[in-house]
Amino acid sequence: MRISHRNRLALATSTVCGIILAALFGLAIYIFQTAELRRAHDILRPAILQTSTAADKHGLLPDLSEVVQSNPQLSFGAFDLNGKLIASEGAISLAPSFKWAYSMIGKPTNQSHIEWGIIKIGKNTVVAGSISNKEGLLVGVLPWNEREGTMNLATLAVIIVWFPLVGLVGAVTWFASARTFLPLESLTRQAELFSESDLSRRLQIDTEDEFGLFAMRLNHFLDRIEDSVDRQQRFVEDAAHELRTPLTILRGRIETTMLSTRTSDEYKEALLQALRETERMSRLVEAMLQSALPILDATAPLEIEEVLEQAHARWLDRYIESGVHLELESESAQVMALEEEVGCVVDNLLTNALRASPKDTTVSIGLVHDGKQVLLTVTDEGGGVPEEKREAIFERFTRLEKSRNRSLGGFGVGLAVSKRLVEGRGGTILVTTGPTGGARFEVRWPSAS
């Protein structure tokens, strides 16, 4: 089952807090126990040293009662080299403690080092210290039951307190997160009101809210979606309009031809007109498909000068037939693009330049390095492009009727395709005014050389 962000946040906070509290409580218990052991050592050590000093003077059997009288809570015992209890004083029997003392010290030696430990003697838990000499072993114990019980109660109290504290942190986090996610829930409710038929609605933004930046970026994304949908709708409408015209002409011509018997020449003329309209539709469909194809990755740099030379040779005859001069001035340059892409861009620019150029004018193709970019220019001596139209002409099916002749086969798709191909490689394309007042198209690609 999927856990909500709110529950995940509360669970994560409770887990982290529980680990931290467990570590702190464990450290507190450890410090408390260490402090109690240190207090026990401070009580037991002087008495053991006093008993050991008396044993050195009087043999293994010092007066243990004197030490116990001055420290009623302590018990002492003396063991010989065979581990037999030979003297004891105090409330606790020390016979079992020798096994512990022997395991801690080993064979008694003439040393003054005290070994410490917590051991069980019957039902009693004690802190024991032992010291040996050449005649045997002295063991002193301090009752630990009361302190052990206190520490157990403290540990139990800490465990009992740990659960409600962790639960409290989780509850506070859960309720606090409700307030944190409240703006997001408001954005969600607003988004539920959006519909495909109305893409103009936007999320209300509170600049002081932590989700304000998120809502702003989402609104920018919605702007791009609306713009894309609008362009797509215009594309469909314009495409339908462009296809309707040749289809209407083609249908009308066929119907007119079939109304009466025609001569072979008249049938031939009708078929030629139908063929021209069919070719026009084919070019339009091809342009539409080309504008929708994805841009493929370029794996190697392309020598763009060679593409321009091929395009110049390909278009020269057509320009000569139209009475327009075509000039090429270029230098070696490389870009990361496919030959088909560059050829398509150049062909579209030369097509537009030819349509706009009167007879006895010149169209110039230029290619130079411009810093870290490669600059391709196509300049004509036609009527130019009005400044207010310089961005619109790069949209699909946009034509300048005064400077573009529909009979030449223009659909207003070529520049849109060129822009998509150039920008897909990180470049730019724009139109400015040429030296003689005509149009100057500038295409920039990042240089690969």
Secondary structure in CASP SS format (residue, H / E / C, confidence):
PFRMAT SS
TARGET T0000
AUTHOR 0000-0000-0000
METHOD secondary structure of the structure
MODEL  1
M C 1.00
R C 1.00
I C 1.00
S C 1.00
H H 1.00
R H 1.00
N H 1.00
R H 1.00
L H 1.00
A H 1.00
L H 1.00
A H 1.00
T H 1.00
S H 1.00
T H 1.00
V H 1.00
C H 1.00
G H 1.00
I H 1.00
I H 1.00
L H 1.00
A H 1.00
A H 1.00
L H 1.00
F H 1.00
G H 1.00
L H 1.00
A H 1.00
I H 1.00
Y H 1.00
I H 1.00
F H 1.00
Q H 1.00
T H 1.00
A H 1.00
E H 1.00
L H 1.00
R H 1.00
R H 1.00
A H 1.00
H H 1.00
D H 1.00
I H 1.00
L H 1.00
R H 1.00
P H 1.00
A H 1.00
I H 1.00
L H 1.00
Q H 1.00
T H 1.00
S H 1.00
T H 1.00
A H 1.00
A H 1.00
D H 1.00
K H 1.00
H H 1.00
G C 1.00
L C 1.00
L C 1.00
P C 1.00
D C 1.00
L H 1.00
S H 1.00
E H 1.00
V H 1.00
V H 1.00
Q H 1.00
S H 1.00
N C 1.00
P C 1.00
Q C 1.00
L C 1.00
S E 1.00
F E 1.00
G E 1.00
A E 1.00
F E 1.00
D E 1.00
L C 1.00
N C 1.00
G C 1.00
K C 1.00
L E 1.00
I E 1.00
A E 1.00
S E 1.00
E E 1.00
G C 1.00
A C 1.00
I C 1.00
S C 1.00
L C 1.00
A C 1.00
P C 1.00
S H 1.00
F H 1.00
K H 1.00
W H 1.00
A H 1.00
Y H 1.00
S H 1.00
M H 1.00
I H 1.00
G C 1.00
K C 1.00
P C 1.00
T C 1.00
N C 1.00
Q C 1.00
S C 1.00
H C 1.00
I C 1.00
E E 1.00
W E 1.00
G E 1.00
I E 1.00
I E 1.00
K E 1.00
I E 1.00
G C 1.00
K C 1.00
N E 1.00
T E 1.00
V E 1.00
V E 1.00
A E 1.00
G E 1.00
S E 1.00
I E 1.00
S E 1.00
N E 1.00
K C 1.00
E C 1.00
G E 1.00
L E 1.00
L E 1.00
V E 1.00
G E 1.00
V E 1.00
L E 1.00
P E 1.00
W C 1.00
N H 1.00
E H 1.00
R H 1.00
E H 1.00
G H 1.00
T H 1.00
M H 1.00
N H 1.00
L H 1.00
A H 1.00
T H 1.00
L H 1.00
A H 1.00
V H 1.00
I H 1.00
I H 1.00
V H 1.00
W H 1.00
F H 1.00
P H 1.00
L H 1.00
V H 1.00
G H 1.00
L H 1.00
V H 1.00
G H 1.00
A H 1.00
V H 1.00
T H 1.00
W H 1.00
F H 1.00
A H 1.00
S H 1.00
A H 1.00
R H 1.00
T H 1.00
F C 1.00
L H 1.00
P H 1.00
L H 1.00
E H 1.00
S H 1.00
L H 1.00
T H 1.00
R H 1.00
Q H 1.00
A H 1.00
E H 1.00
L C 1.00
F C 1.00
S E 1.00
E C 1.00
S C 1.00
D E 1.00
L C 1.00
S C 1.00
R C 1.00
R C 1.00
L C 1.00
Q C 1.00
I C 1.00
D C 1.00
T C 1.00
E C 1.00
D C 1.00
E C 1.00
F C 1.00
G H 1.00
L H 1.00
F H 1.00
A H 1.00
M H 1.00
R H 1.00
L H 1.00
N H 1.00
H H 1.00
F H 1.00
L H 1.00
D H 1.00
R H 1.00
I H 1.00
E H 1.00
D H 1.00
S H 1.00
V H 1.00
D H 1.00
R H 1.00
Q H 1.00
Q H 1.00
R H 1.00
F H 1.00
V H 1.00
E H 1.00
D H 1.00
A H 1.00
A H 1.00
H H 1.00
E H 1.00
L H 1.00
R H 1.00
T H 1.00
P H 1.00
L H 1.00
T H 1.00
I H 1.00
L H 1.00
R H 1.00
G H 1.00
R H 1.00
I H 1.00
E H 1.00
T H 1.00
T H 1.00
M H 1.00
L C 1.00
S C 1.00
T C 1.00
R C 1.00
T C 1.00
S H 1.00
D H 1.00
E H 1.00
Y H 1.00
K H 1.00
E H 1.00
A H 1.00
L H 1.00
L H 1.00
Q H 1.00
A H 1.00
L H 1.00
R H 1.00
E H 1.00
T H 1.00
E H 1.00
R H 1.00
M H 1.00
S H 1.00
R H 1.00
L H 1.00
V H 1.00
E H 1.00
A H 1.00
M H 1.00
L H 1.00
Q H 1.00
S H 1.00
A H 1.00
L C 1.00
P C 1.00
I C 1.00
L C 1.00
D C 1.00
A C 1.00
T C 1.00
A C 1.00
P C 1.00
L E 1.00
E E 1.00
I H 1.00
E H 1.00
E H 1.00
V H 1.00
L H 1.00
E H 1.00
Q H 1.00
A H 1.00
H H 1.00
A H 1.00
R H 1.00
W H 1.00
L H 1.00
D H 1.00
R H 1.00
Y H 1.00
I H 1.00
E H 1.00
S H 1.00
G C 1.00
V C 1.00
H E 1.00
L E 1.00
E E 1.00
L E 1.00
E E 1.00
S E 1.00
E C 1.00
S C 1.00
A C 1.00
Q E 1.00
V E 1.00
M C 1.00
A C 1.00
L C 1.00
E H 1.00
E H 1.00
E H 1.00
V H 1.00
G H 1.00
C H 1.00
V H 1.00
V H 1.00
D H 1.00
N H 1.00
L H 1.00
L H 1.00
T H 1.00
N H 1.00
A H 1.00
L H 1.00
R H 1.00
A H 1.00
S C 1.00
P C 1.00
K C 1.00
D C 1.00
T C 1.00
T E 1.00
V E 1.00
S E 1.00
I E 1.00
G E 1.00
L E 1.00
V E 1.00
H E 1.00
D E 1.00
G C 1.00
K C 1.00
Q E 1.00
V E 1.00
L E 1.00
L E 1.00
T E 1.00
V E 1.00
T E 1.00
D C 1.00
E C 1.00
G C 1.00
G C 1.00
G C 1.00
V C 1.00
P C 1.00
E H 1.00
E H 1.00
K H 1.00
R C 1.00
E C 1.00
A H 1.00
I H 1.00
F H 1.00
E C 1.00
R C 1.00
F C 1.00
T C 1.00
R C 1.00
L C 1.00
E C 1.00
K C 1.00
S C 1.00
R C 1.00
N C 1.00
R H 1.00
S H 1.00
L H 1.00
G C 1.00
G C 1.00
F C 1.00
G C 1.00
V C 1.00
G H 1.00
L H 1.00
A H 1.00
V H 1.00
S H 1.00
K H 1.00
R H 1.00
L H 1.00
V H 1.00
E H 1.00
G H 1.00
R C 1.00
G C 1.00
G C 1.00
T E 1.00
I E 1.00
L E 1.00
V E 1.00
T E 1.00
T E 1.00
G C 1.00
P C 1.00
T C 1.00
G C 1.00
G C 1.00
A E 1.00
R E 1.00
F E 1.00
E E 1.00
V E 1.00
R E 1.00
W E 1.00
P E 1.00
S E 1.00
A C 1.00
S C 1.00
END
